[in-house]
Amino acid sequence: MRILFAVCLVLSSAIGSAQNLVKNSSFEDYKHCPEDIGRFTNNVVDWSTLQGTTDYLNSCSRTVGFFNHNGKQIARSGFAYAGIFTYSNKDYREYIQGSLNEKLEKDKKYIVTFYVSLADYATLAISDFSIVFSNKPIAGSTITNSKKTLVTHKTLSKINGLVYDHYMQPDPIFYKSKQIWMQVYIPFTAKGYETNFTIGNFASNSRTQKMKVSEVNEKDFSYYYIDDVSVEAKDRELPPLYAETVPQKADATPKIERNKVYTFKNVLFEFNKADLLTASEEEINVLTTILRNNNKLSIEIYGHTDAVGSKERNLELSNQRAKAVASYLIDSGIDENRVKWIGYGSSKPVADNTTEEGRTQNRRVEFKMLEN
């Protein structure tokens, strides 16, 4: 049995050494607790909007908090997040614009990440999340004199003195989960002018890639919550001990051997429950990246429990926990035909169930990568 030490150490090294250049990256700093929708601009510190009425959702509010006009969601971190329309009637759009602590270095590689969750009442999922970097804020420029809320290349090219570049995710997926936070990952090479950025959907309705996910509303629209925006340098060094386990094309993605069983180290659940805790996401996101980069791979998830409780309940719980991990991968865009799961209950212990230490080792979730 192999423990996924390499994954965790690479992750902890990356998290520990990387510097997030985004100011107020999880929207925690604000001037006033929102009392109504559309209270993002002139309220969230170091952030702004373009045209449109971007929402600020904060748990301090009884009306626009985690329970809000488009459903409910807990912040991925902290107590706040943003909410934007990415598809609606007549090309209506909303955006969020942030600023960086420092200008980006020319020819240096960076990684943009942010997390999105589709609102409960949304009927459409999209795959067109992207980011525009610019040399100055777009908000407050001539764009605000237009009645149109959609921002396109044509719109940006008319703004005097604006230098910008538009970047999209290399392998776009439909962000369709209404339960979990899904990561948007965009690598790019800086030009050296970047001080500001804008996130949203820059495609018109006719050009937007969309997927029908529900019939909860008569009118189709796509509305996402956004949290934890990050811009980090990509050229950080990996520990020499683990350098050979990481493929060259993805600095922080470890190599997982085929047909070997690994144990998740940080996939965590509350007692007697099968809901994934937020702390589990980083480790599973590593597998999501690997599976996205190699369509020939599939994965099997195995759930295990200790011997406390009935065999029937342990079997049920282990299956539910394995399914929770599998569902996270599927919701993150991995084809369901490539993901299988099974629960073994307490039938396959790896340690003595008569000791607390042994029971802790037996409560685990494992996975195995297979070549299709």
Beta strands, then each sheet from edge to edge (+ up, - down):
strand 1: 2-3
strand 2: 47-48
strand 3: 55-58
strand 4: 67-68
strand 5: 71-72
strand 6: 80-87
strand 7: 96-99
strand 8: 109-118
strand 9: 124-126
strand 10: 130-134
strand 11: 164-168
strand 12: 182-189
strand 13: 196-200
strand 14: 210-212
strand 15: 222-233
strand 16: 261-263
strand 17: 297-304
strand 18: 339-343
strand 19: 364-371
sheet 1: 1+ 16+ 19- 17+ 18+
sheet 2: 2+ 7- 13+ 10- 11+
sheet 3: 3+ 6- 15+ 8- 12+
sheet 4: 4+ 5-
sheet 5: 9+ 14-
end
